[in-house]
Amino acid sequence: MQRPSGISSKSFTIGIHIIIWLAFMLLPLVFIESEEGKIRFVQMGWFLLLLIAGYFYLNYFIFIPKLLFKKRVFLYILSLIAGLAVIIILSESYFYFLETYINRRPHHHHFFGRFTFIPLTPALVAFAVSSSIKITTEWFITERQKKEMEAEKLFSELAFLKSQINPHFLFNILNNICSLARKKSDDTENAIIKLSQIMRYMLQDSKNEKVPLEKEIEYLQNYIELQRLRISDQVKIEFRTIGRTDMIMIEPLLLIPFVENAFKHGVSYLENSEINIFLKAEVNFLLFRIENNIVKPAKDMILQESGIGLKNVVRRLELLYPGMHKLTISDDGEQYHVELNIQFFL
């Protein structure tokens, strides 16, 4: 039922409860044929309604949250039985008063008479309904809070993982520029420009939940250009992209750890080495592949020394694309292979 405009949520809820209880009391009148029976039902009904409603809300607001939810089961059961006893005693007393003093009918009152157990059925119904509503409501609230906590934990963990990338990455880049400056290289100015473009991406775009894949590719290209400035011509670097790179949004700084790891462990200053990077993008699919030589003694140190980068990105992929990605990392003794497949659901 939609709440009318201008009425507060609390007032609307109270109104609904009043309507339900009135219907609960008046509905049996439809099935009572005699006028005398209707009068007697109304005389007794309003009082019984108060008792049943009181039992309903006592169970809903006090017995369940204060006793049952706090694992005080014995006291909870005792309270329910005591509540039923009070309903029976009060209803019997009122019935005696009604018959003797209002209806002027001589009534030899005995407890456990013909009226004793009439309130028991609606009281048990009130107990069942209030318990079902309260327990179900609390379950939904708990589940919602659990999901909110999981989402908050996920957001915090992703933010932490993303923040870990920046200092580690910047440390390597600044070392490269420092080396160029010591050599008084003419490439120092170009390196600083590339670094400023990288910094702009890291400080501005990386704050977004997702960025266009083209921006991530531009970021990787700037990084690769900076790396070219410090390595010899013996290192062959190839970066190819094909497909609809303009159609995909991706989490920022997701691919750089793989590229950084390739340069860290796949570059030799003594022999020829290669780094091949390939990216293919479709509307709902991304393939990212890197192959690089294994330079001794890097072979036994790849996973150890690249701990922040690779472990970081593996965890981010688990959080961001559960069941939607496949990451394969292997080596054949000569080359190190990384292949990442991500399936995007539109």
Secondary structure as the mmCIF struct_conf table of DSSP 4:
data_model
#
loop_
_struct_conf.conf_type_id
_struct_conf.id
_struct_conf.beg_label_comp_id
_struct_conf.beg_label_asym_id
_struct_conf.beg_label_seq_id
_struct_conf.end_label_comp_id
_struct_conf.end_label_asym_id
_struct_conf.end_label_seq_id
HELX_LH_PP_P HELX_LH_PP_P1 GLN A 2 PRO A 4
TURN_TY1_P TURN_TY1_P1 SER A 5 GLY A 6
BEND BEND1 ILE A 7 ILE A 7
HELX_RH_AL_P HELX_RH_AL_P1 SER A 9 LEU A 26
HELX_RH_3T_P HELX_RH_3T_P1 LEU A 27 PHE A 31
BEND BEND2 SER A 34 SER A 34
HELX_RH_AL_P HELX_RH_AL_P2 GLU A 35 LEU A 58
HELX_RH_PI_P HELX_RH_PI_P1 ASN A 59 LEU A 68
TURN_TY1_P TURN_TY1_P2 PHE A 69 LYS A 71
HELX_RH_AL_P HELX_RH_AL_P3 VAL A 73 PHE A 97
HELX_RH_PI_P HELX_RH_PI_P2 LEU A 98 ILE A 102
BEND BEND3 ASN A 103 ASN A 103
BEND BEND4 PHE A 111 GLY A 113
TURN_TY1_P TURN_TY1_P3 ARG A 114 PRO A 119
HELX_RH_AL_P HELX_RH_AL_P4 LEU A 120 ARG A 182
TURN_TY1_P TURN_TY1_P4 LYS A 183 LYS A 184
TURN_TY1_P TURN_TY1_P5 ASP A 186 ASP A 187
HELX_RH_AL_P HELX_RH_AL_P5 THR A 188 LEU A 203
TURN_TY1_P TURN_TY1_P6 GLN A 204 GLN A 204
HELX_RH_3T_P HELX_RH_3T_P2 ASP A 205 LYS A 207
BEND BEND5 ASN A 208 GLU A 209
STRN STRN1 VAL A 211 PRO A 212
HELX_RH_AL_P HELX_RH_AL_P6 LEU A 213 ARG A 228
TURN_TY1_P TURN_TY1_P7 LEU A 229 ARG A 230
BEND BEND6 ILE A 231 ILE A 231
TURN_TY1_P TURN_TY1_P8 ASP A 233 GLN A 234
STRN STRN2 VAL A 235 GLY A 243
TURN_TY1_P TURN_TY1_P9 THR A 245 ASP A 246
BEND BEND7 MET A 247 MET A 247
STRN STRN3 MET A 249 ILE A 250
TURN_TY1_P TURN_TY1_P10 PRO A 252 LEU A 253
BEND BEND8 LEU A 254 LEU A 255
HELX_RH_AL_P HELX_RH_AL_P7 ILE A 256 GLY A 266
BEND BEND9 TYR A 269 GLU A 271
STRN STRN4 SER A 273 ALA A 281
BEND BEND10 VAL A 283 ASN A 284
STRN STRN5 PHE A 285 ASN A 293
TURN_TY1_P TURN_TY1_P11 LYS A 296 PRO A 297
HELX_RH_3T_P HELX_RH_3T_P3 ALA A 298 ASP A 300
TURN_TY1_P TURN_TY1_P12 MET A 301 MET A 301
HELX_RH_AL_P HELX_RH_AL_P8 ILE A 302 GLU A 305
TURN_TY1_P TURN_TY1_P13 SER A 306 SER A 306
HELX_RH_PI_P HELX_RH_PI_P3 GLY A 307 LYS A 311
HELX_RH_AL_P HELX_RH_AL_P9 ASN A 312 LEU A 320
BEND BEND11 TYR A 321 TYR A 321
TURN_TY1_P TURN_TY1_P14 PRO A 322 MET A 324
STRN STRN6 HIS A 325 ASP A 331
BEND BEND12 GLY A 333 GLU A 334
STRN STRN7 GLN A 335 GLN A 343
#
